[in-house]
Amino acid sequence: MRRIVFFICFIILNLIPDLIMVDINLNQPTLILLYSAMFIFIIIFIVKKYNNQLNTYNPNGFGKNPLSKKLILFLLGMLFINELFILIFNYFIQNISSNQQAIIEFIGLNRIITFLRVVIYGPILEEYIFRGIFFNYFFNKNNFFSNFLAVFVSGIVFALVHEASLSLNLLLYCIGGWIFGITYMYTKDIRYSIALHSIHNLIPMLILINIL
């Protein structure tokens, strides 16, 4: 129960800068600096917590895995699969998700901050929270069943935070979460799931900025 409470607190911590940005009235350079400072502080805190977890107990051998041709091919394959699912689902999905609607509204408030949030800060924090800390908190055994549940459940939790309604959008976010989870579990290095998540967010972000 204690770990569930802490995990929920990490999710809320991830949202605090967004809530502050909506209600604060500052010039753009100051707002960007303040927003970035808050996220950097939160990232440092979360990363420290994650590293402490690994130093205490790390049966899956998570850490730093040097980039290789095999890993590059794997990442490209996961990115292709992810984008393929998006193309397929977009053919059937009629309405945008609540998360996409929030991004559109944020673009209207400040494009630079929205870009930083969606492409840089968001992927870093979300991967550390929904993959790194989540795996270590709830599924920290090195066997197939535990690893499968870690990927499966984290994908569902990740999706519910982005889209609370039962819909194809929710399933699409689940698939994205599962792909990021598989990437983290396979590579044993959270930097690669962060990179994949960032590239995944970059593509629609560039499209939205050009349209709006």
Phi and psi in degrees as GROMACS dihedral restraints (atoms count N, CA, C in turn):
[ dihedral_restraints ]
;  ai    aj    ak    al  type     phi  dphi    fc
    3     4     5     6     1   -60.5    20    10
    4     5     6     7     1   -41.1    20    10
    6     7     8     9     1   -67.8    20    10
    7     8     9    10     1   -35.8    20    10
    9    10    11    12     1   -62.7    20    10
   10    11    12    13     1   -43.8    20    10
   12    13    14    15     1   -62.3    20    10
   13    14    15    16     1   -46.1    20    10
   15    16    17    18     1   -61.6    20    10
   16    17    18    19     1   -40.9    20    10
   18    19    20    21     1   -63.9    20    10
   19    20    21    22     1   -42.6    20    10
   21    22    23    24     1   -61.6    20    10
   22    23    24    25     1   -39.0    20    10
   24    25    26    27     1   -62.4    20    10
   25    26    27    28     1   -37.7    20    10
   27    28    29    30     1   -64.3    20    10
   28    29    30    31     1   -39.8    20    10
   30    31    32    33     1   -63.9    20    10
   31    32    33    34     1   -44.6    20    10
   33    34    35    36     1   -63.3    20    10
   34    35    36    37     1   -40.9    20    10
   36    37    38    39     1   -58.3    20    10
   37    38    39    40     1   -36.7    20    10
   39    40    41    42     1   -64.7    20    10
   40    41    42    43     1   -25.1    20    10
   42    43    44    45     1   -95.0    20    10
   43    44    45    46     1   -14.8    20    10
   45    46    47    48     1   -57.0    20    10
   46    47    48    49     1   -47.8    20    10
   48    49    50    51     1   -59.0    20    10
   49    50    51    52     1   -34.9    20    10
   51    52    53    54     1   -65.4    20    10
   52    53    54    55     1   -42.0    20    10
   54    55    56    57     1   -65.9    20    10
   55    56    57    58     1   -38.3    20    10
   57    58    59    60     1   -69.0    20    10
   58    59    60    61     1   -40.1    20    10
   60    61    62    63     1   -61.7    20    10
   61    62    63    64     1   -36.5    20    10
   63    64    65    66     1   -64.7    20    10
   64    65    66    67     1   -35.6    20    10
   66    67    68    69     1   -98.7    20    10
   67    68    69    70     1    -6.7    20    10
   69    70    71    72     1   -97.3    20    10
   70    71    72    73     1   146.2    20    10
   72    73    74    75     1  -121.0    20    10
   73    74    75    76     1    95.3    20    10
   75    76    77    78     1  -135.7    20    10
   76    77    78    79     1   164.0    20    10
   78    79    80    81     1   -68.9    20    10
   79    80    81    82     1   158.1    20    10
   81    82    83    84     1   -58.9    20    10
   82    83    84    85     1   -48.0    20    10
   84    85    86    87     1   -58.7    20    10
   85    86    87    88     1   -42.4    20    10
   87    88    89    90     1   -66.1    20    10
   88    89    90    91     1   -41.1    20    10
   90    91    92    93     1   -63.3    20    10
   91    92    93    94     1   -42.8    20    10
   93    94    95    96     1   -63.2    20    10
   94    95    96    97     1   -43.0    20    10
   96    97    98    99     1   -64.6    20    10
   97    98    99   100     1   -43.8    20    10
   99   100   101   102     1   -65.3    20    10
  100   101   102   103     1   -44.1    20    10
  102   103   104   105     1   -62.5    20    10
  103   104   105   106     1   -45.4    20    10
  105   106   107   108     1   -65.8    20    10
  106   107   108   109     1   -40.3    20    10
  108   109   110   111     1   -62.0    20    10
  109   110   111   112     1   -41.9    20    10
  111   112   113   114     1   -62.6    20    10
  112   113   114   115     1   -44.4    20    10
  114   115   116   117     1   -68.4    20    10
  115   116   117   118     1   -39.6    20    10
  117   118   119   120     1   -62.1    20    10
  118   119   120   121     1   -42.7    20    10
  120   121   122   123     1   -60.8    20    10
  121   122   123   124     1   -45.4    20    10
  123   124   125   126     1   -65.2    20    10
  124   125   126   127     1   -42.4    20    10
  126   127   128   129     1   -60.9    20    10
  127   128   129   130     1   -45.2    20    10
  129   130   131   132     1   -59.6    20    10
  130   131   132   133     1   -42.7    20    10
  132   133   134   135     1   -63.5    20    10
  133   134   135   136     1   -46.2    20    10
  135   136   137   138     1   -66.7    20    10
  136   137   138   139     1   -43.2    20    10
  138   139   140   141     1   -62.4    20    10
  139   140   141   142     1   -40.7    20    10
  141   142   143   144     1   -62.6    20    10
  142   143   144   145     1   -42.3    20    10
  144   145   146   147     1   -61.8    20    10
  145   146   147   148     1   -43.8    20    10
  147   148   149   150     1   -62.2    20    10
  148   149   150   151     1   -46.7    20    10
  150   151   152   153     1   -64.2    20    10
  151   152   153   154     1   -37.2    20    10
  153   154   155   156     1   -63.2    20    10
  154   155   156   157     1   -38.3    20    10
  156   157   158   159     1   -61.3    20    10
  157   158   159   160     1   -46.9    20    10
  159   160   161   162     1   -65.7    20    10
  160   161   162   163     1   -37.1    20    10
  162   163   164   165     1   -68.7    20    10
  163   164   165   166     1   -28.0    20    10
  165   166   167   168     1   -81.6    20    10
  166   167   168   169     1   -45.4    20    10
  168   169   170   171     1  -157.6    20    10
  169   170   171   172     1   120.1    20    10
  171   172   173   174     1  -144.6    20    10
  172   173   174   175     1    67.6    20    10
  174   175   176   177     1   -66.9    20    10
  175   176   177   178     1   -23.9    20    10
  177   178   179   180     1   -87.3    20    10
  178   179   180   181     1    -5.3    20    10
  180   181   182   183     1    72.3    20    10
  181   182   183   184     1    32.7    20    10
  183   184   185   186     1   -68.2    20    10
  184   185   186   187     1   144.5    20    10
  186   187   188   189     1   172.9    20    10
  187   188   189   190     1  -132.9    20    10
  189   190   191   192     1  -112.5    20    10
  190   191   192   193     1   125.0    20    10
  192   193   194   195     1  -119.1    20    10
  193   194   195   196     1   115.1    20    10
  195   196   197   198     1   -56.5    20    10
  196   197   198   199     1   142.5    20    10
  198   199   200   201     1   -68.2    20    10
  199   200   201   202     1   136.8    20    10
  201   202   203   204     1  -137.9    20    10
  202   203   204   205     1   171.1    20    10
  204   205   206   207     1   -60.7    20    10
  205   206   207   208     1   -38.0    20    10
  207   208   209   210     1   -62.6    20    10
  208   209   210   211     1   -42.8    20    10
  210   211   212   213     1   -68.5    20    10
  211   212   213   214     1   -37.8    20    10
  213   214   215   216     1   -61.6    20    10
  214   215   216   217     1   -45.8    20    10
  216   217   218   219     1   -62.9    20    10
  217   218   219   220     1   -40.3    20    10
  219   220   221   222     1   -62.2    20    10
  220   221   222   223     1   -46.5    20    10
  222   223   224   225     1   -64.2    20    10
  223   224   225   226     1   -40.5    20    10
  225   226   227   228     1   -64.4    20    10
  226   227   228   229     1   -38.7    20    10
  228   229   230   231     1   -65.2    20    10
  229   230   231   232     1   -42.7    20    10
  231   232   233   234     1   -66.3    20    10
  232   233   234   235     1   -37.8    20    10
  234   235   236   237     1   -65.4    20    10
  235   236   237   238     1   -41.4    20    10
  237   238   239   240     1   -62.9    20    10
  238   239   240   241     1   -45.4    20    10
  240   241   242   243     1   -61.7    20    10
  241   242   243   244     1   -43.0    20    10
  243   244   245   246     1   -61.9    20    10
  244   245   246   247     1   -48.0    20    10
  246   247   248   249     1   -68.1    20    10
  247   248   249   250     1   -31.6    20    10
  249   250   251   252     1   -64.6    20    10
  250   251   252   253     1   -43.7    20    10
  252   253   254   255     1   -61.9    20    10
  253   254   255   256     1   -39.3    20    10
  255   256   257   258     1   -62.6    20    10
  256   257   258   259     1   -44.2    20    10
  258   259   260   261     1   -62.4    20    10
  259   260   261   262     1   -43.0    20    10
  261   262   263   264     1   -65.4    20    10
  262   263   264   265     1   -47.3    20    10
  264   265   266   267     1   -68.0    20    10
  265   266   267   268     1   -36.1    20    10
  267   268   269   270     1   -63.9    20    10
  268   269   270   271     1   -22.3    20    10
  270   271   272   273     1   -69.4    20    10
  271   272   273   274     1   -30.0    20    10
  273   274   275   276     1  -102.2    20    10
  274   275   276   277     1   -25.5    20    10
  276   277   278   279     1   -76.1    20    10
  277   278   279   280     1   128.5    20    10
  279   280   281   282     1   -94.6    20    10
  280   281   282   283     1   -36.3    20    10
  282   283   284   285     1  -112.5    20    10
  283   284   285   286     1   149.0    20    10
  285   286   287   288     1   -77.0    20    10
  286   287   288   289     1   157.0    20    10
  288   289   290   291     1   -76.6    20    10
  289   290   291   292     1   164.0    20    10
  291   292   293   294     1   -62.8    20    10
  292   293   294   295     1   -33.5    20    10
  294   295   296   297     1   -67.3    20    10
  295   296   297   298     1   -42.6    20    10
  297   298   299   300     1   -65.0    20    10
  298   299   300   301     1   -37.7    20    10
  300   301   302   303     1   -62.9    20    10
  301   302   303   304     1   -40.8    20    10
  303   304   305   306     1   -64.1    20    10
  304   305   306   307     1   -39.2    20    10
  306   307   308   309     1   -63.9    20    10
  307   308   309   310     1   -43.3    20    10
  309   310   311   312     1   -59.9    20    10
  310   311   312   313     1   -42.6    20    10
  312   313   314   315     1   -65.4    20    10
  313   314   315   316     1   -38.6    20    10
  315   316   317   318     1   -67.6    20    10
  316   317   318   319     1   -36.0    20    10
  318   319   320   321     1   -59.9    20    10
  319   320   321   322     1   -39.0    20    10
  321   322   323   324     1   -63.9    20    10
  322   323   324   325     1   -29.8    20    10
  324   325   326   327     1   -81.3    20    10
  325   326   327   328     1   -45.9    20    10
  327   328   329   330     1  -164.6    20    10
  328   329   330   331     1   110.6    20    10
  330   331   332   333     1   -68.9    20    10
  331   332   333   334     1   -39.6    20    10
  333   334   335   336     1   -65.3    20    10
  334   335   336   337     1   -46.8    20    10
  336   337   338   339     1   -63.1    20    10
  337   338   339   340     1   -41.0    20    10
  339   340   341   342     1   -62.6    20    10
  340   341   342   343     1   -41.5    20    10
  342   343   344   345     1   -62.3    20    10
  343   344   345   346     1   -46.4    20    10
  345   346   347   348     1   -61.4    20    10
  346   347   348   349     1   -40.8    20    10
  348   349   350   351     1   -66.0    20    10
  349   350   351   352     1   -46.6    20    10
  351   352   353   354     1   -78.7    20    10
  352   353   354   355     1   -37.2    20    10
  354   355   356   357     1   -97.0    20    10
  355   356   357   358     1   -28.3    20    10
  357   358   359   360     1  -116.3    20    10
  358   359   360   361     1   -67.5    20    10
  360   361   362   363     1   -64.6    20    10
  361   362   363   364     1   -44.0    20    10
  363   364   365   366     1   -58.3    20    10
  364   365   366   367     1   -55.6    20    10
  366   367   368   369     1   -58.8    20    10
  367   368   369   370     1   -38.5    20    10
  369   370   371   372     1   -63.1    20    10
  370   371   372   373     1   -54.1    20    10
  372   373   374   375     1   -65.3    20    10
  373   374   375   376     1   -43.8    20    10
  375   376   377   378     1   -65.4    20    10
  376   377   378   379     1   -36.8    20    10
  378   379   380   381     1   -69.7    20    10
  379   380   381   382     1   -40.7    20    10
  381   382   383   384     1   -65.3    20    10
  382   383   384   385     1   -36.7    20    10
  384   385   386   387     1   -80.0    20    10
  385   386   387   388     1   -54.1    20    10
  387   388   389   390     1   -82.9    20    10
  388   389   390   391     1   -20.9    20    10
  390   391   392   393     1  -108.7    20    10
  391   392   393   394     1   -63.6    20    10
  393   394   395   396     1   -58.2    20    10
  394   395   396   397     1   -65.9    20    10
  396   397   398   399     1   -68.0    20    10
  397   398   399   400     1   -40.1    20    10
  399   400   401   402     1   -60.2    20    10
  400   401   402   403     1   -47.8    20    10
  402   403   404   405     1   -59.2    20    10
  403   404   405   406     1   -44.9    20    10
  405   406   407   408     1   -69.9    20    10
  406   407   408   409     1   -33.6    20    10
  408   409   410   411     1   -71.9    20    10
  409   410   411   412     1   -45.3    20    10
  411   412   413   414     1  -115.4    20    10
  412   413   414   415     1   -20.8    20    10
  414   415   416   417     1  -141.0    20    10
  415   416   417   418     1    67.1    20    10
  417   418   419   420     1  -106.9    20    10
  418   419   420   421     1    39.1    20    10
  420   421   422   423     1  -112.1    20    10
  421   422   423   424     1   144.2    20    10
  423   424   425   426     1   -94.7    20    10
  424   425   426   427     1    75.0    20    10
  426   427   428   429     1  -147.5    20    10
  427   428   429   430     1   164.3    20    10
  429   430   431   432     1   -60.2    20    10
  430   431   432   433     1   -44.4    20    10
  432   433   434   435     1   -63.2    20    10
  433   434   435   436     1   -44.9    20    10
  435   436   437   438     1   -64.9    20    10
  436   437   438   439     1   -42.3    20    10
  438   439   440   441     1   -65.6    20    10
  439   440   441   442     1   -39.9    20    10
  441   442   443   444     1   -62.9    20    10
  442   443   444   445     1   -46.8    20    10
  444   445   446   447     1   -63.8    20    10
  445   446   447   448     1   -37.4    20    10
  447   448   449   450     1   -58.8    20    10
  448   449   450   451     1   -48.0    20    10
  450   451   452   453     1   -67.1    20    10
  451   452   453   454     1   -45.9    20    10
  453   454   455   456     1   -65.9    20    10
  454   455   456   457     1   -51.2    20    10
  456   457   458   459     1   -69.6    20    10
  457   458   459   460     1   -40.6    20    10
  459   460   461   462     1   -62.3    20    10
  460   461   462   463     1   -34.9    20    10
  462   463   464   465     1   -64.9    20    10
  463   464   465   466     1   -39.0    20    10
  465   466   467   468     1   -68.2    20    10
  466   467   468   469     1   -44.6    20    10
  468   469   470   471     1   -62.2    20    10
  469   470   471   472     1   -43.8    20    10
  471   472   473   474     1   -57.9    20    10
  472   473   474   475     1   -43.6    20    10
  474   475   476   477     1   -66.9    20    10
  475   476   477   478     1   -42.7    20    10
  477   478   479   480     1   -64.2    20    10
  478   479   480   481     1   -31.0    20    10
  480   481   482   483     1   -69.8    20    10
  481   482   483   484     1   -30.6    20    10
  483   484   485   486     1   -91.3    20    10
  484   485   486   487     1   -27.6    20    10
  486   487   488   489     1  -152.5    20    10
  487   488   489   490     1   107.0    20    10
  489   490   491   492     1   -82.7    20    10
  490   491   492   493     1   -17.8    20    10
  492   493   494   495     1   -87.9    20    10
  493   494   495   496     1   149.1    20    10
  495   496   497   498     1   -73.7    20    10
  496   497   498   499     1   109.4    20    10
  498   499   500   501     1  -161.8    20    10
  499   500   501   502     1   174.5    20    10
  501   502   503   504     1   -65.4    20    10
  502   503   504   505     1   -30.4    20    10
  504   505   506   507     1   -60.9    20    10
  505   506   507   508     1   -41.3    20    10
  507   508   509   510     1   -62.1    20    10
  508   509   510   511     1   -44.8    20    10
  510   511   512   513     1   -62.6    20    10
  511   512   513   514     1   -38.7    20    10
  513   514   515   516     1   -64.6    20    10
  514   515   516   517     1   -40.2    20    10
  516   517   518   519     1   -67.5    20    10
  517   518   519   520     1   -34.5    20    10
  519   520   521   522     1   -59.6    20    10
  520   521   522   523     1   -46.6    20    10
  522   523   524   525     1   -61.3    20    10
  523   524   525   526     1   -43.3    20    10
  525   526   527   528     1   -60.1    20    10
  526   527   528   529     1   -45.1    20    10
  528   529   530   531     1   -62.9    20    10
  529   530   531   532     1   -38.8    20    10
  531   532   533   534     1   -65.9    20    10
  532   533   534   535     1   -39.2    20    10
  534   535   536   537     1   -65.3    20    10
  535   536   537   538     1   -43.5    20    10
  537   538   539   540     1   -65.3    20    10
  538   539   540   541     1   -37.6    20    10
  540   541   542   543     1   -66.9    20    10
  541   542   543   544     1   -42.0    20    10
  543   544   545   546     1   -62.4    20    10
  544   545   546   547     1   -40.3    20    10
  546   547   548   549     1   -61.1    20    10
  547   548   549   550     1   -46.1    20    10
  549   550   551   552     1   -65.0    20    10
  550   551   552   553     1   -43.4    20    10
  552   553   554   555     1   -67.6    20    10
  553   554   555   556     1   -37.6    20    10
  555   556   557   558     1   -74.2    20    10
  556   557   558   559     1   -46.1    20    10
  558   559   560   561     1   -80.7    20    10
  559   560   561   562     1   -21.9    20    10
  561   562   563   564     1    63.4    20    10
  562   563   564   565     1    16.6    20    10
  564   565   566   567     1  -137.0    20    10
  565   566   567   568     1   115.5    20    10
  567   568   569   570     1   -67.6    20    10
  568   569   570   571     1   -18.1    20    10
  570   571   572   573     1   -61.7    20    10
  571   572   573   574     1   -31.6    20    10
  573   574   575   576     1   -76.7    20    10
  574   575   576   577     1   -36.9    20    10
  576   577   578   579     1   -70.0    20    10
  577   578   579   580     1   -32.4    20    10
  579   580   581   582     1   -63.4    20    10
  580   581   582   583     1   -46.4    20    10
  582   583   584   585     1   -61.9    20    10
  583   584   585   586     1   -43.4    20    10
  585   586   587   588     1   -64.4    20    10
  586   587   588   589     1   -42.9    20    10
  588   589   590   591     1   -62.8    20    10
  589   590   591   592     1   -41.6    20    10
  591   592   593   594     1   -65.1    20    10
  592   593   594   595     1   -44.4    20    10
  594   595   596   597     1   -65.4    20    10
  595   596   597   598     1   -40.3    20    10
  597   598   599   600     1   -58.4    20    10
  598   599   600   601     1   -40.3    20    10
  600   601   602   603     1   -78.2    20    10
  601   602   603   604     1   -29.1    20    10
  603   604   605   606     1   -63.6    20    10
  604   605   606   607     1   -41.6    20    10
  606   607   608   609     1   -60.8    20    10
  607   608   609   610     1   -56.1    20    10
  609   610   611   612     1   -67.8    20    10
  610   611   612   613     1   -28.3    20    10
  612   613   614   615     1   -63.3    20    10
  613   614   615   616     1   -43.7    20    10
  615   616   617   618     1   -63.9    20    10
  616   617   618   619     1   -38.3    20    10
  618   619   620   621     1   -65.4    20    10
  619   620   621   622     1   -45.5    20    10
  621   622   623   624     1   -64.0    20    10
  622   623   624   625     1   -41.2    20    10
  624   625   626   627     1   -63.3    20    10
  625   626   627   628     1   -40.0    20    10
  627   628   629   630     1   -69.7    20    10
  628   629   630   631     1   -35.8    20    10
  630   631   632   633     1   -73.5    20    10
  631   632   633   634     1   -43.5    20    10
